[in-house]
């Protein structure tokens, strides 16, 4: 338990290209894990170990690693999860945040709070993860620490408090001022920043430093009555220890977010960030005990962060390693686990043997004999563990809240190039869908084709690339298809009598129902049973519900899934001999088709939230191109020498957009896109989509 207060389970989260992996590489270097620094642009970053990551210079899978850092005379253990910034891999961020105690939110000093920064910030809010902010790339042209500070407050609605200020900016960025210790720190280039030189604060910065120190003391004093009194009488009487203790408490409560600055690529400011993780982010002991449900009694149970409590852990990621096979990354919430032990997977109800436990360093493994509460490790030797599964002591079962993942919005058909590859492709797709819950595979009933679905073009591109490289399966692929959905817009009252007589026992079911749009915010089937007096026996009601649920998978317009639907089962009748569960299920399926024709069904298309960053002179060309793509331009925001165009655009119009943007801006534009919502498709386009879906 004494070690646990020196443990930090943290993630690094940010918008794509804010410098997450570069920062992680510096952390590995300064903590002594790596003897040299691997660079993303050279394809040599330790944490980006997948070939695709090295080629593209982006992070795709979150890799876990363990490092040690000495702070205030104590040796701290950091379990770090490096998460991707690209919106197509948002699930990686989601599942990592679920098991973290704290996070480093990274912002680019030039780009500031970008769209994906907002997405990951909201995800962290949802899981109540305290954060320390790091404004990176202070050495870049257009870097502005104070502007980013303002954006964190305005765009994220947070309470940012600067703990360090930059000395200079852009090419003149040389060091940082620590507002708590009131000292300036410079970083020796010859030791790649490992040697930190302490100097007095530059005189030209004294007024600014005093101003921001005042703001810091004010923010801190608000958190404590004692400090507030001291602040009123004599602000200088507040000690460094009192201040840090107060910042820590307020950070853990998420009332303030400490902000530091630096330039990871130039080896400046990373040590201060490592110190801040130890000083202000929570240990497993600072986080509330985990709550779960007993699967046998349905009652709520609490498990404390104690190695002597009953074992309970959450598997948050499944990966395939070429040498050891499938690996499950898991966070231990209570109890302890020895290598070779059996655990119960309460999600599947099966026992699993964890033959080996390992501490991960990117894609290398260090074996462990035992893992205890509060730690993150990796298991090998299991049969069926999936993302979000709860692992626990078989005598004391518990189910932790599992994770919810967004539905895929884009699909494409694939087939193996050779007949010999059919089985290899099936096995590869099973493994990939186990690893990634947002990647779905199904067979089209009409064409017999294998359809893969994901979160965006890049997501599916990487999947196809992995099939080729990791699984040695060459595939032909079709053009990407949008995942349309269907919805009813009117309420319809309908009676369906299902009768079949074919000698012997027949089939009979009679249902009267109303089908209408579901209530706002409701997903799936909103089923309301209003049958009175046993007109339909109780045991047949679930079959009616099941029939509607299955029917929703193939809508009446063009066979697209129906996202939500409300069905009120009002009345009906049954036959004492001929009625059975299957008859009522079939009656619901047929009734759905019949009523759906009268319920004014519409086609829904995915709408994407798009942000385009362009130099001033190209704004006209880019907005013109977006308008042709049925975009609704919400606004244009000015940044340093750049305009940010915000728009909502149908996904079907955005295929190949990156290439078009490069052409329109001579390669100087950049864009980011994430799913926003589903909206009704215009009639002319809906007709085309329906004809194509029906093969007309």
C-alpha positions in Angstrom: 0.0 0.0 0.0 2.9 2.3 0.8 4.1 1.9 -2.8 0.7 2.7 -4.2 0.9 6.4 -3.2 4.0 6.6 -5.5 2.2 5.0 -8.5 0.6 7.1 -11.3 -1.6 5.6 -14.0 -1.6 8.3 -16.6 -2.3 8.8 -20.3 -1.2 11.4 -22.8 -4.2 12.8 -24.7 -4.3 15.4 -27.5 -5.3 16.4 -31.0 -3.3 14.8 -33.8 0.1 16.2 -34.3 0.3 18.1 -30.9 3.5 16.1 -30.1 2.2 13.2 -27.9 4.6 10.6 -29.1 7.5 13.0 -29.1 6.8 13.9 -25.5 6.6 10.2 -24.6 10.0 9.6 -26.2 11.5 12.4 -24.1 9.9 10.9 -21.0 11.4 7.5 -21.8 14.8 9.2 -22.3 14.8 11.2 -19.1 13.5 8.3 -17.0 16.4 6.2 -18.3 14.3 3.6 -20.2 15.9 4.6 -23.5 19.5 5.5 -24.0 18.7 7.5 -27.1 15.7 9.5 -28.3 13.6 8.0 -31.1 12.0 10.5 -33.4 8.5 10.3 -35.0 9.6 12.0 -38.2 12.5 9.4 -38.6 10.0 6.5 -38.0 12.0 5.5 -34.9 9.6 6.3 -32.0 9.5 3.5 -29.4 5.8 3.8 -28.7 4.8 3.8 -32.4 6.0 0.3 -33.0 3.5 -0.7 -35.7 4.9 -0.4 -39.2 1.9 1.8 -40.2 2.6 4.1 -37.3 6.2 4.6 -38.3 5.4 5.3 -41.9 2.6 7.8 -41.2 4.1 9.4 -38.2 0.9 8.9 -36.2 -0.1 6.8 -33.2 -2.8 4.2 -34.0 -2.8 1.8 -31.0 -2.4 3.0 -27.4 0.8 1.4 -26.1 1.4 0.9 -22.4 4.8 1.4 -20.8 6.2 1.6 -17.2 8.8 4.1 -16.2 10.3 5.4 -12.9 11.0 9.0 -11.9 12.6 10.4 -8.8 10.8 13.4 -7.3 11.4 15.0 -3.9 13.6 12.1 -2.9 11.0 9.4 -3.7 11.0 6.9 -6.6 7.7 7.2 -8.5 6.3 4.5 -10.8 4.4 5.8 -13.9 2.3 3.5 -16.0 1.9 5.6 -19.2 -0.6 4.9 -22.0 0.2 6.7 -25.2 -3.2 7.3 -26.9 -3.8 8.3 -30.6 -5.0 11.7 -31.5 -6.7 10.9 -34.9 -10.4 10.9 -34.6 -10.8 7.6 -36.4 -9.1 5.9 -33.4 -11.2 7.7 -30.8 -12.1 4.3 -29.2 -8.4 3.9 -28.2 -8.6 7.1 -26.2 -12.0 6.1 -24.7 -10.9 2.7 -23.4 -7.6 4.1 -22.1 -9.4 6.9 -20.1 -11.6 4.4 -18.6 -8.7 2.9 -16.6 -6.5 5.9 -16.0 -6.3 7.9 -12.8 -4.9 11.1 -14.4 -3.9 12.4 -17.7 -1.5 14.9 -19.4 -3.6 17.0 -21.9 -1.2 18.2 -24.6 -1.9 21.3 -26.6 0.1 22.7 -29.6 1.2 26.3 -28.8 0.3 27.3 -32.4 -2.9 25.3 -33.0 -4.3 25.7 -29.4 -7.5 23.9 -28.6 -8.3 21.9 -31.7 -11.5 19.8 -32.5 -10.0 16.5 -31.3 -8.7 18.3 -28.1 -12.3 19.1 -27.3 -13.4 15.5 -28.0 -10.8 13.9 -25.7 -11.4 16.6 -23.1 -15.1 15.7 -23.0 -14.2 12.0 -22.8 -11.9 12.7 -19.8 -14.7 14.8 -18.2 -17.1 11.9 -18.6 -14.7 9.5 -16.8 -13.7 12.2 -14.2 -10.0 12.1 -15.0 -8.0 14.9 -13.5 -5.5 16.5 -15.9 -2.3 18.5 -16.0 -2.0 20.6 -19.2 1.2 20.9 -21.2 1.5 23.6 -24.0 4.0 22.0 -26.3 5.8 23.3 -29.4 6.7 26.7 -27.8 9.6 26.8 -30.3 7.3 26.9 -33.4 6.5 30.0 -35.4 3.2 31.5 -34.2 3.5 29.9 -30.7 1.4 31.8 -28.1 1.2 30.4 -24.6 -1.2 33.0 -23.3 -3.6 32.5 -26.2 -3.8 28.8 -25.5 -4.4 29.5 -21.8 -7.4 31.6 -22.9 -8.7 29.0 -25.3 -8.6 26.3 -22.5 -10.8 28.5 -20.5 -13.2 29.6 -23.2 -13.5 26.5 -25.5 -13.2 23.8 -22.8 -14.9 25.7 -20.0 -12.1 24.7 -17.7 -10.2 26.6 -15.0 -6.6 26.6 -16.2 -3.9 27.9 -13.8 -0.3 28.6 -15.2 2.4 27.0 -13.1 5.2 27.9 -15.5 5.7 30.7 -18.0 7.8 30.6 -21.2 11.0 32.6 -21.4 10.8 33.9 -25.0 8.8 32.1 -27.7 9.2 30.7 -31.3 13.0 30.5 -32.1 13.8 32.6 -29.0 12.2 30.1 -26.6 15.0 29.2 -24.1 13.5 28.1 -20.8 10.6 28.4 -18.3 9.9 30.3 -15.1 8.5 28.3 -12.2 5.8 30.4 -10.6 5.8 28.3 -7.4 9.5 28.3 -6.7 10.0 31.7 -8.4 13.0 30.5 -10.3 14.0 30.4 -14.0 15.1 27.1 -15.6 17.2 26.6 -18.7 18.0 23.4 -20.5 21.5 22.3 -21.6 21.4 21.4 -25.3 24.6 19.3 -25.1 22.9 16.8 -22.8 19.6 16.9 -24.8 18.0 18.9 -22.0 18.8 16.4 -19.3 20.9 19.0 -17.4 18.6 21.7 -16.0 20.3 25.1 -15.2 18.7 27.3 -12.5 19.0 31.1 -12.9 17.3 34.2 -11.6 14.1 35.3 -13.4 14.9 37.7 -16.3 14.3 41.3 -15.2 12.1 42.1 -18.2 9.7 39.3 -17.1 9.3 40.3 -13.4 6.1 42.3 -13.8 4.4 39.5 -15.8 5.7 36.8 -13.4 4.3 38.8 -10.4 0.9 39.1 -12.2 0.6 35.4 -13.0 1.9 34.4 -9.5 -0.8 36.5 -8.1 -3.4 34.7 -10.2 -2.0 31.4 -9.1 -2.1 32.3 -5.4 -5.7 33.6 -5.9 -6.8 30.4 -7.6 -5.1 28.2 -4.9 -6.4 30.3 -2.0 -10.0 29.8 -3.2 -9.6 26.1 -2.4 -8.7 26.6 1.3 -10.1 28.9 4.1 -6.7 29.0 5.9 -4.8 30.0 2.7 -7.5 32.6 1.9 -6.9 34.2 5.3 -3.1 34.1 4.8 -3.6 35.6 1.3 -5.7 38.5 2.6 -3.1 39.4 5.3 0.2 38.6 3.5 0.2 36.7 0.2 4.0 36.1 0.6 3.5 34.1 3.9 2.1 31.2 1.9 4.8 28.5 1.8 5.7 26.4 -1.3 4.5 23.2 0.5 1.1 24.7 1.4 0.7 25.9 -2.2 1.6 22.6 -3.8 -0.6 20.6 -1.4 -3.6 22.9 -2.2 -2.9 22.6 -6.0 -2.9 18.8 -5.7 -6.2 18.7 -3.9 -7.9 21.1 -6.3 -6.4 19.2 -9.4 -7.7 15.9 -8.1 -11.2 17.5 -7.5 -10.9 18.9 -11.1 -11.5 22.4 -9.8 -8.3 23.6 -11.4 -6.1 22.4 -14.2 -2.4 23.2 -13.8 -0.8 24.4 -17.1 2.9 24.0 -17.9 4.8 24.8 -21.1 7.7 23.6 -23.1 9.0 22.2 -26.4 9.4 18.4 -26.3 11.2 18.3 -29.6 13.8 20.8 -28.4 14.1 18.9 -25.0 12.7 21.8 -22.9 10.2 21.7 -20.1 9.6 17.9 -20.0 11.2 17.4 -16.6 8.9 20.0 -15.0 6.0 18.0 -16.5 7.3 14.8 -15.0 7.5 16.5 -11.6 4.0 17.9 -12.0 2.6 14.3 -12.6 4.1 13.2 -9.3 3.1 16.4 -7.4 -0.4 16.9 -8.6 -2.0 13.9 -10.3 -3.7 11.3 -8.2 -2.3 7.9 -7.1 -4.7 4.9 -7.2 -5.4 5.7 -3.5 -6.7 9.1 -4.3 -9.4 7.7 -6.6 -12.7 6.5 -5.4 -13.2 2.8 -4.9 -14.7 1.1 -8.0 -18.3 0.1 -8.0 -19.7 -2.9 -9.7 -22.7 -5.3 -9.7 -22.8 -8.8 -8.3 -24.1 -10.9 -11.3 -25.8 -13.4 -8.9 -27.7 -11.0 -6.7 -27.9 -7.9 -8.9 -26.8 -5.8 -5.9 -24.1 -3.0 -6.1 -20.7 -3.9 -4.6 -17.7 -1.7 -3.9 -14.1 -2.9 -4.3 -11.3 -1.0 -2.6 -7.8 -0.4 -3.8 -6.3 -3.0 -1.5 -4.2 -6.0 -2.4 -6.0 -8.0 0.3 -9.5 -7.4 -1.1 -11.1 -9.8 -3.6 -9.4 -9.6 -7.1 -11.2 -7.5 -9.7 -9.8 -6.0 -13.0 -11.0 -4.6 -16.3 -9.5 -5.7 -19.6 -9.3 -2.4 -21.6 -7.4 -3.5 -24.7 -6.7 -6.7 -26.7 -3.6 -6.8 -28.9 -2.0 -9.5 -31.1 1.7 -9.9 -30.6 3.7 -11.9 -33.3 5.7 -13.7 -30.6 3.4 -14.3 -27.6 0.0 -14.3 -29.3 -3.0 -12.4 -27.9 -2.3 -10.0 -25.1 -5.0 -8.5 -22.8 -4.1 -5.2 -21.2 -5.9 -4.9 -17.8 -6.2 -2.5 -14.9 -6.3 -4.2 -11.4 -8.8 -2.3 -9.2 -8.6 -4.6 -6.1 -6.9 -7.6 -4.8 -3.9 -9.3 -6.4 -3.3 -11.9 -9.1 -0.4 -14.5 -9.4 0.8 -15.8 -12.7 -0.8 -19.1 -13.5 -4.0 -18.4 -11.6 -7.6 -18.8 -12.7 -9.9 -15.9 -12.9 -13.6 -15.6 -13.8 -14.6 -13.5 -16.8 -18.1 -12.4 -15.6 -18.9 -11.0 -19.1 -18.7 -14.4 -20.7 -19.3 -16.4 -17.5 -16.2 -18.6 -18.3 -13.1 -19.3 -16.3 -9.8 -18.2 -17.8 -6.2 -19.2 -16.9 -3.8 -16.3 -16.9 -0.6 -18.3 -17.6 1.7 -15.2 -17.6 1.5 -11.6 -16.4 3.8 -9.0 -17.9 4.7 -5.3 -17.5 4.7 -3.8 -20.9 7.3 -1.4 -22.4 5.8 -0.5 -25.8 5.9 -3.9 -27.6 8.5 -5.5 -25.3 7.5 -7.5 -22.2 9.0 -7.9 -18.7 7.5 -11.0 -16.9 5.9 -10.5 -13.4 5.1 -13.2 -10.8 2.3 -11.1 -9.3 0.3 -8.0 -9.9 -1.6 -6.0 -7.3 -4.4 -3.4 -6.9 -3.7 -0.1 -8.6 -1.4 -1.5 -11.3 -1.7 -1.9 -15.0 -0.4 -5.1 -16.7 -0.8 -7.5 -19.6 -2.0 -11.1 -19.5 -1.1 -13.9 -21.9 -2.5 -17.5 -22.2 -6.3 -16.8 -22.0 -8.9 -18.1 -24.4 -11.7 -15.5 -24.8 -11.2 -12.1 -23.2 -12.5 -9.0 -25.1 -12.3 -5.3 -24.6 -14.4 -4.2 -21.6 -14.6 -7.6 -19.9 -14.4 -7.8 -16.1 -12.0 -10.4 -14.6 -12.4 -11.3 -11.0 -12.1 -13.9 -8.2 -14.4 -16.8 -9.2 -15.7 -17.1 -5.6 -16.6 -13.4 -5.4 -18.0 -12.4 -8.9 -18.5 -8.8 -9.9 -19.3 -7.0 -13.1 -17.8 -3.5 -13.7 -19.6 -1.1 -15.9 -18.5 -2.0 -19.5 -17.6 0.5 -22.2 -19.9 1.8 -24.8 -18.4 2.4 -28.3 -19.7 4.5 -31.2 -21.3 2.8 -34.2 -19.2 2.6 -37.5 -20.2 5.2 -40.2 -18.3 3.9 -43.2 -18.1 0.4 -44.9 -16.4 -1.3 -47.8 -16.6 -4.7 -49.4 -13.4 -6.9 -49.4 -12.5 -10.3 -50.8 -9.3 -12.4 -50.8 -7.3 -12.3 -54.1 -6.7 -16.0 -54.0 -9.0 -18.9 -53.0 -6.3 -20.2 -50.6 -6.7 -17.0 -48.6 -10.4 -17.4 -47.6 -9.7 -19.0 -44.2 -6.7 -16.7 -43.5 -8.9 -13.7 -44.2 -11.7 -14.9 -41.8 -9.2 -15.6 -39.0 -7.5 -12.2 -39.5 -10.9 -10.3 -39.4 -11.9 -12.2 -36.2 -8.6 -11.1 -34.5 -8.9 -7.5 -35.7 -12.5 -7.2 -34.5 -11.5 -8.6 -31.1 -8.8 -5.9 -30.9 -11.0 -3.0 -32.0 -14.7 -2.7 -30.9 -15.4 0.0 -33.5 -14.4 -2.3 -36.3 -17.3 -4.5 -37.5 -17.5 -7.4 -40.0 -20.6 -8.9 -41.5 -21.7 -10.8 -44.6 -24.1 -9.1 -47.0 -27.2 -11.4 -47.2 -27.9 -10.4 -50.8 -24.5 -10.4 -52.4 -22.6 -12.8 -50.1 -19.8 -10.2 -49.9 -17.7 -9.6 -46.7 -18.4 -6.0 -45.5 -16.0 -4.3 -43.1 -17.1 -1.1 -41.3 -15.2 1.5 -39.3 -14.9 5.0 -38.1 -13.5 6.7 -41.2 -11.5 6.2 -44.4 -8.1 6.1 -42.6 -9.4 3.5 -40.1 -10.4 1.1 -42.9 -7.2 1.9 -44.9 -5.1 0.9 -41.8 -7.2 -2.3 -41.4 -6.6 -3.3 -45.0 -2.9 -2.5 -44.7 -2.6 -4.6 -41.5 -4.3 -7.6 -43.3 -1.6 -7.4 -46.0 1.4 -6.9 -43.7 0.6 -8.7 -40.4 -1.7 -11.5 -41.6 -0.2 -11.8 -45.2 -3.6 -11.7 -46.8 -3.9 -9.8 -50.1 -7.4 -8.4 -50.7 -9.4 -6.7 -53.4 -11.6 -3.9 -52.0 -14.6 -2.0 -53.2 -15.3 1.7 -52.9 -16.1 3.0 -49.4 -19.8 3.1 -48.7 -21.6 5.4 -46.2 -23.5 3.6 -43.4 -27.0 5.1 -44.0 -29.8 4.5 -41.5 -33.6 4.6 -41.7 -36.2 6.2 -39.5 -40.0 6.4 -39.3 -41.5 9.9 -39.1 -45.2 9.2 -38.5 -47.2 7.1 -36.1 -49.1 4.1 -37.6 -51.7 1.9 -36.0 -51.6 -1.6 -37.5 -53.0 -5.1 -36.9 -51.1 -8.2 -38.1 -52.7 -11.6 -38.1 -50.1 -14.3 -38.9 -51.7 -17.7 -40.0 -50.1 -20.8 -41.5 -51.9 -24.1 -41.9 -49.9 -26.9 -43.5 -51.5 -30.1 -42.1 -51.0 -30.9 -38.4 -50.3 -28.1 -36.0 -50.5 -24.6 -37.6 -49.1 -21.2 -36.7 -51.2 -18.4 -35.4 -50.5 -15.0 -33.9 -52.5 -11.8 -33.8 -51.0 -8.4 -32.7 -52.3 -4.9 -32.7 -49.6 -2.2 -32.3 -48.7 1.4 -32.9 -45.3 2.1 -34.5 -43.9 5.7 -34.2 -40.6 7.6 -33.9 -38.8 6.9 -30.6 -38.6 9.5 -27.9 -35.8 12.1 -28.2 -32.4 10.6 -27.3 -33.7 7.0 -27.3 -31.5 4.5 -29.3 -32.8 1.0 -30.3 -36.3 -0.3 -29.7 -38.5 1.5 -27.2 -41.0 -1.3 -26.6 -44.1 -0.7 -24.5 -46.4 -3.5 -23.5 -50.0 -2.4 -23.0 -51.8 -5.8 -23.4 -54.4 -6.3 -20.8 -56.2 -9.4 -19.5 -53.9 -12.0 -20.9 -55.1 -11.5 -24.5 -51.5 -12.4 -25.5 -49.9 -14.8 -22.9 -47.0 -13.2 -21.0 -44.5 -15.8 -22.3 -45.1 -14.6 -26.0 -44.5 -10.9 -25.3 -40.6 -11.1 -25.4 -40.9 -12.9 -28.8 -42.9 -9.9 -30.2 -40.2 -7.6 -28.9 -37.5 -9.8 -30.4 -39.3 -9.9 -33.8 -39.3 -6.0 -33.9 -35.6 -5.8 -32.8 -34.5 -8.2 -35.6 -36.8 -6.5 -38.2 -35.1 -3.1 -37.3 -31.8 -4.5 -38.7 -33.3 -4.3 -42.2 -35.4 -1.2 -42.8 -38.3 -1.1 -45.3 -36.8 1.5 -47.7 -33.5 -0.1 -48.7 -32.6 -2.6 -46.0 -30.5 -0.1 -43.9 -30.6 -0.5 -40.1 -33.2 1.5 -38.2 -31.5 3.4 -35.4 -34.5 3.9 -33.1 -38.2 3.0 -33.1 -41.1 3.1 -30.6 -43.6 0.2 -30.6 -46.7 0.2 -28.3 -48.2 -3.3 -28.2 -51.8 -2.6 -27.6 -53.8 -5.8 -28.0 -54.0 -9.1 -29.8 -55.2 -12.7 -29.5 -53.8 -16.2 -29.6 -54.9 -19.8 -30.4 -54.6 -22.3 -27.6 -53.0 -24.9 -29.9 -51.5 -23.2 -32.9 -49.8 -20.2 -31.1 -46.2 -20.3 -30.1 -43.2 -18.0 -29.5 -42.1 -18.2 -33.2 -45.5 -17.3 -34.5 -45.5 -14.1 -32.5 -41.9 -13.3 -33.5 -42.8 -13.7 -37.2 -46.0 -11.7 -36.8 -43.9 -8.8 -35.5 -41.4 -9.1 -38.4 -44.2 -9.0 -41.0 -46.1 -6.3 -39.1 -43.0 -4.1 -39.1 -42.7 -4.3 -42.9 -46.4 -3.6 -43.5 -46.6 -0.7 -41.0 -43.3 0.6 -42.1 -44.6 1.3 -45.6 -47.2 3.6 -44.1 -45.0 5.2 -41.5 -43.3 7.7 -43.9 -39.8 6.2 -43.6 -36.9 8.4 -44.4 -33.2 7.8 -45.1 -30.7 9.2 -42.6 -27.1 10.0 -43.5 -24.1 10.6 -41.2 -23.1 14.3 -40.9 -19.5 15.1 -40.0 -18.1 18.0 -38.0 -15.3 19.4 -40.2 -12.7 22.0 -39.4 -10.4 23.2 -42.2 -7.2 25.2 -41.5 -6.2 27.4 -44.5 -4.0 30.4 -45.2 -6.1 33.6 -45.7 -5.8 33.7 -49.5 -7.5 30.3 -50.0 -10.6 30.8 -47.9 -12.8 31.6 -50.9 -11.8 28.5 -52.9 -12.2 26.2 -49.9 -15.6 27.5 -48.8 -16.8 27.3 -52.4 -15.7 23.7 -52.6 -17.4 22.9 -49.2 -20.6 24.5 -50.5 -20.6 22.2 -53.5 -20.4 19.3 -51.0 -23.7 20.3 -49.3 -21.8 21.8 -46.4 -23.4 24.1 -43.8 -20.6 26.5 -42.9 -21.1 27.5 -39.3 -18.4 30.1 -39.1 -14.8 31.2 -39.9 -12.4 32.0 -37.1 -9.1 33.9 -37.5 -5.9 32.5 -36.1 -2.3 33.6 -36.7 -2.0 33.9 -40.6 -4.6 31.1 -40.8 -8.4 30.9 -41.0 -10.3 28.0 -39.4 -13.5 27.1 -41.3 -16.0 25.2 -39.2 -18.7 23.3 -41.1 -21.1 20.3 -40.9 -20.9 18.2 -44.1 -22.5 14.9 -45.1 -20.0 12.0 -45.0 -21.0 10.9 -48.5 -19.6 14.2 -49.9 -16.2 14.0 -48.1 -14.6 11.0 -49.8 -11.2 12.1 -51.2 -11.5 15.5 -49.6 -7.9 15.6 -48.3 -6.6 15.4 -51.9 -9.1 18.1 -53.1 -8.0 20.4 -50.2 -4.3 20.0 -51.1 -5.1 20.9 -54.7 -7.2 24.0 -53.7 -4.5 25.3 -51.2 -1.3 24.3 -53.0 -0.7 21.7 -50.2 -1.0 24.3 -47.4 -4.4 23.4 -46.0 -5.2 20.8 -43.3 -8.5 19.4 -42.1 -10.0 17.3 -39.3 -13.3 15.5 -39.3 -15.3 13.7 -36.7 -18.8 12.2 -36.6 -21.5 14.7 -35.4 -25.0 13.2 -35.9 -27.4 11.6 -38.3 -29.8 13.8 -40.4 -32.4 13.3 -43.1 -31.1 12.8 -46.6 -32.5 15.1 -49.3 -35.1 13.3 -51.5 -33.2 13.4 -54.7 -30.1 11.8 -53.1 -32.2 9.4 -51.0 -33.8 8.1 -54.2 -30.4 7.4 -55.8 -29.1 5.6 -52.7 -32.3 3.5 -52.4 -32.1 2.5 -56.1 -28.4 1.6 -55.8 -29.1 -0.5 -52.6 -31.9 -2.4 -54.4 -29.6 -2.9 -57.4 -31.9 -1.0 -59.8 
